Amino acid sequence: MPYSLLQELTLLERNVANQGDIKKFIAMVQERTTRDDVKKWLKSNLRNWIINFYKAATPVEVTSHSPEWLVKAVSAGQDVVDVDLNDRFRQEVEHTVDYLNSLERGEITRIAVPDAIKQADEWTKRLIKQGEKVHEEEGSTKLVMELPNGFGVVRLITDDAFKREGAKMGHCVGSYCSGFEEGRYEIYSLRDNKNDPHGTIEISGKGNLLGRDIRQIKGRGNRALVRKYWELAWSFVDKFKLKIDYDYENIGLYKIKNKLYPYTRLPKGAKISGNLDLSRLSGFTLPEGLEVGGTLDLHGTDIKALPAGLKVSGSLYLSNTKIKTLPNNLKVGEDLYLMNTLVTKLPSGLEVSDDLVITNTPVTDIPEDAQIQGDVIGLGHQYKDPKIDKPAEGWHEGHWVDLPHYHGDRE
């Protein structure tokens, strides 16, 4: 059945267990607007769409602590799900709210959620194009912190400053001036010695910066900041003791037991719930007992050893590193990539739940007690794809080579 606004407004068919989380989510994003019609759209259109159509949902299993209604629903053969209202979705909704705030009253109620998201993206592209011709005049920004090598953090003040920031960075901050004027937030920009921006920071409220909340930190195109600017962003956060609940991974920070740590100082026994992408970074070691709930990407780093007790639930990328040995009893939940390494022997007790890729690595055999659930790729072969022979080009651009799956390599 084709999606329609009528469905969005009237259907409440899917059983969602965590509707309390949806209510909290709606209340949070409503803080981004002062308009009653936008708040109503969020409470009605968005809520119904999340319940019925939001794809990031996982089935709920009955436990001894499950409420009676859940037990009855599952016993009756009904599907019950939890929806994952993650940070990426929150940012998408907040971006859409910014767009809805720009519309005239009376235009909002009947906009379907997918249409609003698409229109918000098109609106951003128009803003960027408009801002390309804008130049900042003196007084458009105010320097709040000087940083090494001519860098600094400035606060945006004028409409032209907002538009130029949005155009240079490829996001919708060009529309934020009204929220700044209303005192709901302030926008700060990490600038170089040519006054070009490299990071945009939204901070709630106005006035004294000390101890305030960061709502967003974005690099170009709403991505993470380029890694060479992370420590500059850390300095800004530390100086003003800013609180940061969102986008902290965009500047190389990770939350462990409700405390943020830079990737260079992760504590012993750290547990990272999602991915840990440290590819192409240098000057760090990993702590003993590290557990990564997603993928651990170390390809192209100067790391020379993995810590004892390392557990990775997703894939582990070690290609193009200086690692020579792996810890005993290493457990990898998906693929293990060892291409272009100096590893000569695989450890005792190795467990890999999917493929083991050892192309261009001097490993000659697989230990008898190793448990490799997928294929062993590249054992005894020297794969001559030019992207492998010249890793600096392939890896630094993030291109992964699809290697042929060799079968029967395991003795």
Backbone torsions as a table, in degrees:
resi	resn	phi	psi	omega
1	MET	NA	127.5	179.2
2	PRO	-61.9	145.7	179.4
3	TYR	-70.4	140.9	178.9
4	SER	-144.3	159.2	176.4
5	LEU	-62.3	-35.2	-179.4
6	LEU	-59.9	-41.8	176.1
7	GLN	-60.2	-45.0	-176.0
8	GLU	-60.2	-37.1	-173.5
9	LEU	-86.3	-22.8	-170.5
10	THR	-116.2	-28.9	-174.0
11	LEU	-80.0	136.7	169.7
12	LEU	-138.8	65.9	-170.3
13	GLU	-95.8	-38.3	-172.9
14	ARG	-77.8	135.0	176.6
15	ASN	-80.0	113.2	179.0
16	VAL	-113.2	121.0	-175.6
17	ALA	-73.2	-38.5	-173.2
18	ASN	-98.0	52.4	178.8
19	GLN	-66.2	-22.8	175.0
20	GLY	-63.6	-36.1	177.0
21	ASP	-66.5	-36.4	177.6
22	ILE	-63.9	-42.8	179.6
23	LYS	-60.9	-43.6	178.8
24	LYS	-65.9	-39.4	179.4
25	PHE	-61.8	-46.5	179.5
26	ILE	-61.2	-44.2	179.6
27	ALA	-61.0	-38.0	-179.3
28	MET	-65.9	-47.6	-177.4
29	VAL	-74.2	-21.2	175.1
30	GLN	-64.8	-23.4	178.5
31	GLU	-65.3	-13.7	-176.9
32	ARG	-83.4	-2.8	-178.3
33	THR	-138.8	152.7	173.3
34	THR	-107.0	0.2	-175.3
35	ARG	-90.3	128.8	-179.9
36	ASP	-63.8	-35.8	-177.5
37	ASP	-69.7	-34.2	177.3
38	VAL	-71.3	-40.3	177.4
39	LYS	-62.2	-38.9	178.3
40	LYS	-65.7	-40.4	178.3
41	TRP	-60.6	-42.0	178.8
42	LEU	-65.3	-43.7	-176.7
43	LYS	-71.1	-27.9	-177.3
44	SER	-103.7	-71.0	-174.6
45	ASN	-59.5	-52.2	-176.0
46	LEU	-65.9	-44.2	-179.2
47	ARG	-58.9	-48.2	-179.1
48	ASN	-63.9	-37.5	179.4
49	TRP	-66.4	-41.1	177.6
50	ILE	-61.0	-45.4	-177.7
51	ILE	-63.0	-40.3	-170.9
52	ASN	-98.9	-29.9	-167.9
53	PHE	-127.1	-14.4	-177.2
54	TYR	-62.9	126.1	-170.2
55	LYS	-82.3	-23.7	-177.6
56	ALA	-79.0	75.6	-176.9
57	ALA	-136.1	141.5	-179.9
58	THR	-124.2	143.7	179.2
59	PRO	-61.2	144.0	178.6
60	VAL	-98.8	132.5	176.9
61	GLU	-98.8	145.0	180.0
62	VAL	-76.5	133.2	175.2
63	THR	-125.6	179.4	179.1
64	SER	-67.2	-17.0	-179.2
65	HIS	-99.7	3.4	-176.8
66	SER	-69.5	142.4	177.2
67	PRO	-66.6	160.0	-174.9
68	GLU	-59.6	-40.7	-176.9
69	TRP	-63.2	-35.2	-179.7
70	LEU	-68.9	-43.4	178.7
71	VAL	-60.0	-44.6	-179.5
72	LYS	-65.0	-41.7	-178.2
73	ALA	-63.9	-45.8	-179.4
74	VAL	-68.2	-39.3	178.5
75	SER	-62.6	-30.6	179.3
76	ALA	-83.6	5.0	178.1
77	GLY	84.0	13.2	-179.4
78	GLN	-86.0	144.2	175.2
79	ASP	-80.7	132.2	176.4
80	VAL	-126.0	132.9	-175.7
81	VAL	-128.8	159.5	164.9
82	ASP	-106.7	135.9	176.8
83	VAL	-97.0	141.9	-178.1
84	ASP	-99.3	97.8	-178.3
85	LEU	-89.0	74.2	-172.0
86	ASN	-80.0	173.9	-177.2
87	ASP	-61.8	-37.6	-179.4
88	ARG	-62.2	-42.2	178.2
89	PHE	-68.0	-39.9	177.2
90	ARG	-57.8	-44.6	-179.6
91	GLN	-63.9	-38.4	178.6
92	GLU	-64.2	-41.8	179.3
93	VAL	-67.6	-43.7	-179.8
94	GLU	-63.4	-37.8	175.3
95	HIS	-61.1	-41.5	178.7
96	THR	-66.2	-38.5	177.4
97	VAL	-62.9	-40.0	176.6
98	ASP	-58.2	-41.0	177.9
99	TYR	-65.4	-47.1	-179.2
100	LEU	-61.0	-34.7	177.4
101	ASN	-62.9	-23.1	-177.9
102	SER	-84.3	-11.5	-175.9
103	LEU	-85.8	158.7	175.0
104	GLU	-71.7	151.0	177.3
105	ARG	-62.9	145.0	-179.3
106	GLY	94.9	-9.7	-178.1
107	GLU	-97.6	-4.0	-164.4
108	ILE	-98.0	-42.3	-167.3
109	THR	-50.5	-40.4	-171.9
110	ARG	-97.8	16.3	176.1
111	ILE	-86.2	122.2	176.9
112	ALA	-70.7	152.2	-175.4
113	VAL	-58.6	-49.7	178.6
114	PRO	-59.6	-36.2	178.0
115	ASP	-66.8	-39.9	179.7
116	ALA	-64.0	-40.8	179.3
117	ILE	-64.6	-43.7	179.3
118	LYS	-64.9	-43.8	179.8
119	GLN	-64.4	-34.9	178.7
120	ALA	-63.5	-40.1	178.5
121	ASP	-65.8	-41.6	178.9
122	GLU	-65.8	-38.2	177.8
123	TRP	-61.8	-41.6	178.9
124	THR	-62.0	-42.7	178.8
125	LYS	-60.4	-38.8	178.2
126	ARG	-66.0	-41.6	179.5
127	LEU	-61.6	-42.8	-179.5
128	ILE	-62.0	-44.2	-179.4
129	LYS	-63.7	-41.2	178.4
130	GLN	-64.1	-37.0	-176.1
131	GLY	-77.3	-13.2	-178.0
132	GLU	-62.8	-25.8	-177.5
133	LYS	-97.3	1.0	-175.6
134	VAL	-87.6	138.9	176.5
135	HIS	-120.9	140.1	178.1
136	GLU	-77.2	133.2	173.6
137	GLU	-92.9	166.0	176.8
138	GLU	-59.5	133.6	-178.4
139	GLY	92.8	1.0	179.1
140	SER	-74.0	-23.2	179.2
141	THR	-135.9	164.1	176.6
142	LYS	-131.5	125.9	178.6
143	LEU	-69.7	127.2	179.2
144	VAL	-114.6	-16.1	179.2
145	MET	-158.6	128.4	174.2
146	GLU	-89.3	141.9	-179.0
147	LEU	-128.4	166.4	-177.4
148	PRO	-61.0	157.7	173.8
149	ASN	60.2	32.7	175.7
150	GLY	81.5	3.0	177.3
151	PHE	-79.7	163.6	177.1
152	GLY	-168.8	167.7	174.7
153	VAL	-112.7	128.0	179.9
154	VAL	-118.8	153.4	172.3
155	ARG	-97.4	132.3	178.4
156	LEU	-78.3	137.2	-175.0
157	ILE	-120.3	-47.1	-172.8
158	THR	-100.8	163.6	178.1
159	ASP	-58.8	-38.7	179.0
160	ASP	-63.1	-37.1	178.9
161	ALA	-64.7	-41.2	178.4
162	PHE	-64.5	-44.5	-178.0
163	LYS	-65.7	-41.9	179.3
164	ARG	-64.7	-42.1	178.4
165	GLU	-58.8	-46.4	-179.9
166	GLY	-62.7	-41.0	-179.5
167	ALA	-68.0	-44.0	-178.8
168	LYS	-67.8	-35.9	-174.3
169	MET	-95.5	-12.0	177.5
170	GLY	72.3	39.6	174.5
171	HIS	-143.5	-174.8	-167.4
172	CYS	-94.4	17.0	-178.3
173	VAL	-62.7	-16.2	177.0
174	GLY	-59.9	-18.4	-179.8
175	SER	-95.0	1.2	-168.6
176	TYR	-86.1	-3.3	-172.5
177	CYS	-60.1	-35.4	-178.9
178	SER	-64.0	-41.2	178.2
179	GLY	-64.8	-34.3	176.2
180	PHE	-65.5	-44.4	-179.0
181	GLU	-65.6	-30.8	178.9
182	GLU	-80.8	-8.0	177.9
183	GLY	82.6	14.2	-179.0
184	ARG	-78.6	-28.2	179.7
185	TYR	-162.8	167.4	171.8
186	GLU	-127.1	152.7	-179.9
187	ILE	-115.0	130.3	178.5
188	TYR	-118.6	152.3	-175.5
189	SER	-133.7	132.5	173.0
190	LEU	-83.7	115.6	-174.4
191	ARG	-116.6	150.0	175.7
192	ASP	-93.7	-172.7	-175.6
193	ASN	-72.7	-5.3	174.3
194	LYS	-104.1	7.3	180.0
195	ASN	70.1	20.6	175.0
196	ASP	-88.9	138.8	-177.3
197	PRO	-82.1	148.7	176.6
198	HIS	-131.8	-4.6	177.1
199	GLY	-164.1	139.4	-179.9
200	THR	-118.1	130.7	-173.8
201	ILE	-125.5	123.0	175.7
202	GLU	-100.7	127.5	-178.4
203	ILE	-124.4	130.4	-177.1
204	SER	-64.4	147.8	175.1
205	GLY	73.9	-162.1	179.2
206	LYS	-152.1	170.1	178.5
207	GLY	98.7	-141.3	-177.9
208	ASN	-59.6	127.0	-177.5
209	LEU	-71.8	-25.7	-170.0
210	LEU	-55.5	121.1	173.2
211	GLY	76.7	9.9	-178.7
212	ARG	-80.0	172.9	-174.3
213	ASP	-99.4	129.7	171.8
214	ILE	-84.0	128.1	179.0
215	ARG	-95.6	-35.4	-178.9
216	GLN	-149.3	146.7	167.7
217	ILE	-135.0	118.2	-175.0
218	LYS	-128.4	141.7	167.3
219	GLY	-92.7	-161.8	-179.2
220	ARG	-65.0	138.9	179.0
221	GLY	64.3	27.3	-178.8
222	ASN	64.8	18.5	177.0
223	ARG	-91.8	-177.7	175.0
224	ALA	-65.1	156.3	174.6
225	LEU	-65.9	148.8	172.7
226	VAL	-57.6	138.4	-167.1
227	ARG	-62.4	-28.3	-179.6
228	LYS	-68.9	-9.8	178.5
229	TYR	-101.1	-1.8	-176.3
230	TRP	-59.0	-47.7	-175.7
231	GLU	-65.8	-29.3	174.8
232	LEU	-65.0	-41.3	177.8
233	ALA	-65.8	-39.1	177.1
234	TRP	-58.6	-40.9	-178.6
235	SER	-60.7	-41.1	179.1
236	PHE	-65.2	-46.1	179.7
237	VAL	-61.6	-44.4	-177.3
238	ASP	-67.6	-42.8	-175.8
239	LYS	-59.7	-41.9	-175.9
240	PHE	-101.7	10.1	177.2
241	LYS	47.8	48.1	-176.9
242	LEU	-75.6	142.7	175.9
243	LYS	-89.6	139.9	-175.6
244	ILE	-140.4	108.3	179.6
245	ASP	-104.6	-12.7	-177.3
246	TYR	-129.6	146.8	172.0
247	ASP	66.1	14.2	-177.5
248	TYR	-63.7	-28.9	177.8
249	GLU	-68.7	-18.2	177.3
250	ASN	-68.5	-12.0	175.7
251	ILE	-125.6	25.4	173.1
252	GLY	74.4	26.5	175.3
253	LEU	-106.0	149.1	-179.7
254	TYR	-132.8	138.3	-177.0
255	LYS	-93.1	122.0	178.8
256	ILE	-131.1	117.3	-177.0
257	LYS	51.4	47.9	176.5
258	ASN	63.3	19.9	175.2
259	LYS	-127.4	139.2	-178.0
260	LEU	-91.3	136.7	178.4
261	TYR	-129.8	139.8	170.5
262	PRO	-70.9	155.7	-177.0
263	TYR	-61.0	-21.8	-179.8
264	THR	-79.0	-12.6	-175.1
265	ARG	-135.0	43.0	177.0
266	LEU	-66.8	137.4	-175.9
267	PRO	-79.0	160.9	176.3
268	LYS	-56.9	135.7	179.3
269	GLY	74.0	17.6	-178.3
270	ALA	-60.4	139.4	176.6
271	LYS	-119.4	113.7	179.0
272	ILE	-100.3	120.3	-173.4
273	SER	-72.2	-32.6	-177.9
274	GLY	-109.4	-143.0	180.0
275	ASN	-81.7	153.3	173.6
276	LEU	-126.6	100.8	-176.0
277	ASP	-103.6	103.4	178.8
278	LEU	-115.3	17.1	-175.5
279	SER	-55.6	136.3	175.0
280	ARG	69.8	7.5	175.9
281	LEU	-87.3	167.4	-178.9
282	SER	-143.1	167.3	173.9
283	GLY	75.1	34.0	179.1
284	PHE	-142.7	159.6	170.1
285	THR	-127.7	163.1	179.8
286	LEU	-103.0	146.1	-175.9
287	PRO	-79.2	152.2	175.4
288	GLU	-60.8	138.9	177.5
289	GLY	78.0	15.3	-179.9
290	LEU	-63.3	133.8	174.9
291	GLU	-123.7	127.3	-179.0
292	VAL	-117.8	121.1	-175.8
293	GLY	-74.4	-19.4	179.0
294	GLY	-120.1	-135.6	-179.4
295	THR	-88.5	140.0	171.9
296	LEU	-110.1	113.4	-175.9
297	ASP	-110.4	110.5	-179.6
298	LEU	-118.1	11.3	-174.2
299	HIS	-63.9	140.0	177.9
300	GLY	77.0	7.8	178.9
301	THR	-90.0	172.8	177.0
302	ASP	-97.8	15.6	-178.6
303	ILE	-64.6	139.4	-175.1
304	LYS	-112.1	-13.5	-178.4
305	ALA	-152.0	149.6	173.7
306	LEU	-98.3	149.6	-177.1
307	PRO	-76.9	155.0	173.9
308	ALA	-65.7	144.7	177.0
309	GLY	78.7	11.4	-179.8
310	LEU	-65.9	133.5	175.0
311	LYS	-131.2	130.4	-178.9
312	VAL	-127.6	117.9	-177.8
313	SER	-78.0	-26.9	177.6
314	GLY	-100.4	-145.2	178.8
315	SER	-86.3	156.2	177.0
316	LEU	-121.7	116.9	-178.9
317	TYR	-103.3	113.5	179.4
318	LEU	-120.7	8.4	-176.1
319	SER	-61.9	143.9	178.0
320	ASN	60.0	38.5	173.7
321	THR	-113.8	175.1	179.6
322	LYS	-96.9	12.6	-178.7
323	ILE	-66.7	133.9	179.7
324	LYS	-111.6	-28.0	179.9
325	THR	-133.5	156.7	177.0
326	LEU	-116.9	149.0	-179.2
327	PRO	-69.9	148.1	176.0
328	ASN	-62.2	150.6	176.9
329	ASN	62.7	28.3	176.6
330	LEU	-65.6	131.8	-179.6
331	LYS	-120.1	124.9	-179.0
332	VAL	-124.7	124.4	-173.1
333	GLY	-75.5	-19.3	178.3
334	GLU	-132.4	-120.1	-176.8
335	ASP	-89.7	150.7	172.4
336	LEU	-118.8	119.1	-178.1
337	TYR	-107.1	118.5	179.4
338	LEU	-122.1	23.2	-178.2
339	MET	-60.8	138.6	175.3
340	ASN	58.0	44.6	175.2
341	THR	-118.8	174.7	179.7
342	LEU	-101.3	13.1	178.8
343	VAL	-64.2	124.3	-179.3
344	THR	-105.1	-20.5	-175.8
345	LYS	-143.9	134.1	177.7
346	LEU	-83.6	149.3	-172.6
347	PRO	-78.6	159.7	173.9
348	SER	-69.0	141.9	176.8
349	GLY	78.0	12.8	-179.9
350	LEU	-64.3	132.2	176.1
351	GLU	-126.7	121.9	178.0
352	VAL	-128.1	119.0	-173.3
353	SER	-80.2	-8.5	177.2
354	ASP	-136.4	-132.2	-173.1
355	ASP	-84.2	149.5	171.5
356	LEU	-112.5	117.6	-175.6
357	VAL	-110.9	113.4	-174.7
358	ILE	-127.5	28.7	178.6
359	THR	-61.0	139.8	180.0
360	ASN	58.3	34.9	177.2
361	THR	-129.9	135.6	-173.6
362	PRO	-77.3	37.8	174.2
363	VAL	-83.5	131.9	-176.3
364	THR	-109.2	-19.5	178.6
365	ASP	-153.5	170.6	-179.5
366	ILE	-109.7	129.9	179.5
367	PRO	-57.7	148.0	-177.9
368	GLU	-61.6	-33.0	-177.2
369	ASP	-91.0	4.3	177.7
370	ALA	-71.2	142.9	177.9
371	GLN	-118.6	102.1	179.7
372	ILE	-110.9	109.5	-174.4
373	GLN	-78.7	-26.6	-178.8
374	GLY	-101.3	-147.5	-179.3
375	ASP	-89.6	151.5	168.6
376	VAL	-98.8	117.7	-171.3
377	ILE	-112.0	120.1	172.8
378	GLY	97.8	3.2	-179.3
379	LEU	-66.3	119.4	178.8
380	GLY	79.1	5.6	179.8
381	HIS	-116.2	150.5	172.6
382	GLN	-116.2	95.6	-176.5
383	TYR	-73.8	126.3	-168.2
384	LYS	-104.0	25.4	176.8
385	ASP	-61.8	132.7	-176.9
386	PRO	-60.4	-25.9	178.8
387	LYS	-69.5	-26.9	175.2
388	ILE	-78.8	-41.1	-177.8
389	ASP	-66.2	-24.9	179.7
390	LYS	-123.5	70.6	-172.9
391	PRO	-63.5	-26.7	-177.0
392	ALA	-60.0	-33.8	178.8
393	GLU	-78.0	-51.4	-175.0
394	GLY	-63.7	-51.2	-174.2
395	TRP	-70.0	-40.5	-176.6
396	HIS	-66.5	-21.7	175.1
397	GLU	-93.3	0.1	177.3
398	GLY	76.5	21.3	-179.5
399	HIS	-91.2	124.2	178.6
400	TRP	-99.3	135.2	-178.6
401	VAL	-87.2	129.0	175.6
402	ASP	-79.7	102.9	-177.7
403	LEU	-82.6	148.4	175.1
404	PRO	-67.1	143.6	179.4
405	HIS	-88.3	106.7	178.1
406	TYR	-81.8	128.2	179.8
407	HIS	-103.9	147.3	174.9
408	GLY	80.8	14.1	178.7
409	ASP	-72.1	-28.9	-175.9
410	ARG	-71.3	133.1	-179.8
411	GLU	-71.9	NA	NA
